[in-house]
């Protein structure tokens, strides 16, 4: 009973903080919704309102050229009372989604997969945080809170990804694939998480499927994902009564027609680009993004959960429309690897860089857009710093895990300094 | 490169290197201050120049003279008649004058509430539609009925009326000209600009008539009848934002080059171009920028990216109101030439004379150095908090230094020592983080308190708060020791996080409001050296006294004493700034500086838990 009470206390406190922010500062949700760090063209709550308006007036939501989100969000949000008149229902929905994500995260933490997977057990695995601490670190992370208040639809993707992982560690591969399909359907890029996720499912499969080979397992899951995605897309085409949504949602993610600034690296690059090179570099950027999947999955075959963690981090930097919501997902997964933290070397540096960028980003955006005394380079410079901080963190975490693995084979090297020869 | 990086943690253990940061951070402060003092020298500051070629200042002949002087005298007499009249009556009359000149006139009522007081009035304005334009751009000529000091702006208003009539006769305007007469110099302009951009609060009327995007605004503040000697230019905006330097250069070039009238800044009535005068001008400018208040009616325009200045004639000389009119005529002709918004020249500068300035690239390092001093200490304390502090490790680390390469080879000696040295001790950072973040959130309390207390209670609330403020950190510290009994490491981490946040906030702030960041950084500098000295009561007492002198409340008290103002007055002004102008200085004071100070005091009052019998740890200087 005691356990449930702690969980309830954390969730209750998280919900209370969010409700307090929603109600005590009525201007805050709209302020954060307009921030480019939180809302991107493919997740913005404002654009969702626009799409919803068109949808409710029987116009195709994609006609305005503003709405680029999945069609299934429209009937979902039409069920709620309008957020302009009764905003509290929307608030409650977003709070609920955050809590569901935290719940999934707790299940992942409780499984102990981070410390000891099927093929690898870390010698340091006992040094870990409780699932409560991990859930609290996610729920009280300022980035998560800001995301919740800003209400981008990326929280649904986050929630779906975390559920996919939590189902995978429980061995429920079918449900996991369903959750992944929903995430992929909402934002497309999570489909890249499939390889490590299916391996995680395979490692964690129940005794009934013990005899199944990797190939048949994977092909079964591929079929499942394709099936789910097909039915979701078919459903969407029924909702919007045409297939044009494909172009307006996934097409926008792939081809980047909307160059609104965000915390990522793509927008500035493609503003500066000559049109003749555009397609080439779109290909390069996408190949770069997806190339991490294969490499990390193979190298870290023994720890698929860590591959998933790394990939969420990589996506937070390199995907076309990233926001701090993606960072908050990465920062939610990272504490699962508490046991390798002592091996990390630049945590303080990386976190300070991220914090600095968090403060300087809005300041420079203000100088550029409002005060007029700066220009786009100011903000882009800070997004570079932000990405640098995140990549240091990712690289450092990867180093720590690899070193942890290495020391299993070379116990005499524990605690020694590495050097490049 | 990566070899160098990987030996980073070897460097971390180097005891000699660990001695450096405190001195380094002191050096940063010293250089930061010295840097600022060097700026007025010829080698570091530059002469101003016009960047925007379209402006062509002083290239046109001015025709405002002759019979217009009689018009001015007529208006002057009419304005004199209105001295005792109410705001509405004055505006009726002004509206009549503008209409007689053939302009479209409108009015706007406003009402602000702040610190339990109401500020209300009515603005009147007239729009001259550009004969050669399409109403997409406009320039504003503003004369407030009363100036910042509350004096009646007699000649100023009369001059606006005369110029309105005079400008109407010309067919060369390609931008609309708006003649605005506000009821006062503080709330009126803000109400008008807010309404012009449709961002006005409740209680302020929308503008019935509008024109295009504002390209610039010039304010006349001419409250006396006699002739003047030269022009005082006021340029500071709200929150330390400044107008484009080109606007100021244009006016200076026209006044001194074309008309032969001197220009002065920052109430430096005499400027001998000496080092001392330059420095004083610069420091006064920094003080105005740091306070972030409105220094004139023009200040309200600047947050909207409308470059604006106030012109105040001063002194006894032979220049008459017609000369002032010609300066404005020529300035408007220059602004009329603009093809795009002023953007060429600097937005960040410190002026040391009307024709000498330093740009951001030259002065920013001084504030950044002061901010970086905190970051250096934060990193240092973080590294130190991870290092084990037993005597064993000292011996071992000297061993290791004999040859870094040998580490790998001494494989058989692996068992005991290395793990202890190289593995960092675990940091318990939840409590420190909670203390630091908590104190930052606590800053909302004084912020709310001082912005929402009625004026009469402000002084008493302030004094109660000042007293509580000095006791409160000790209470928190006692509570902290009772309930958590923090270790030495945790105290180090509290300080590390607090300094990290302070450094971070200040360096971000330096890009927005350099002067405020520099001032706060300087006042908070002793916090770098504060820690708990459990066995040294004298040092502790000295530090407590020093910090009590540098707490925001004492500084506020001292500065209001220095400027001969009541504390209540200063706080009322601050609350007014918060409610009306959207001033943010309070946020910096209460949510950045004050929390850092509280954490500093908590450390002074702290007693680290005794883990080892040796007390020598406390004596380590940092």
Contacts between the chains, C-beta under 8 A, distances in Angstrom:
chain1	res1	chain2	res2	distance
A	342	B	423	6.4
A	342	B	424	6.3
A	342	B	426	7.3
A	345	B	8	6.7
A	345	B	9	6.1
A	348	B	379	6.8
A	348	B	382	5.0
A	349	B	379	8.0
A	352	B	375	7.5
A	352	B	378	7.8
A	352	B	379	7.6
A	352	B	500	6.4
A	352	B	504	7.6
A	355	B	500	7.5
A	355	B	504	5.8
A	356	B	504	5.5
A	356	B	507	7.3
A	356	B	508	7.7
A	359	B	504	5.6
A	359	B	505	6.7
A	359	B	508	4.1
A	360	B	507	7.6
A	360	B	508	5.1
A	360	B	511	7.1
A	363	B	508	4.8
A	363	B	509	7.8
A	363	B	511	5.5
A	363	B	512	5.6
A	364	B	511	6.9
A	366	B	512	7.2
A	367	B	511	6.8
A	367	B	512	7.1
A	370	B	303	7.9
A	370	B	305	7.2
A	371	B	241	6.1
A	371	B	303	7.8
A	371	B	305	6.5
A	371	B	347	7.3
A	372	B	305	4.2
A	372	B	341	7.5
A	372	B	343	7.3
A	372	B	347	7.5
A	373	B	241	7.6
A	373	B	347	3.4
A	373	B	348	6.6
A	412	B	411	5.3
A	412	B	414	5.1
A	413	B	408	7.9
A	414	B	414	7.7
A	414	B	419	6.6
A	415	B	418	4.8
A	415	B	419	4.3
A	415	B	421	7.9
A	415	B	422	4.6
A	415	B	423	5.5
A	416	B	407	5.6
A	416	B	408	6.6
A	416	B	418	6.6
A	416	B	422	7.1
A	417	B	6	6.8
A	417	B	7	7.2
A	417	B	9	6.4
A	417	B	10	5.9
A	417	B	404	7.3
A	417	B	407	6.0
A	417	B	422	6.6
A	418	B	6	5.3
A	419	B	3	5.8
A	419	B	6	5.1
A	419	B	7	6.7
A	419	B	404	7.5
A	420	B	2	4.9
A	420	B	3	4.6
A	420	B	6	6.3
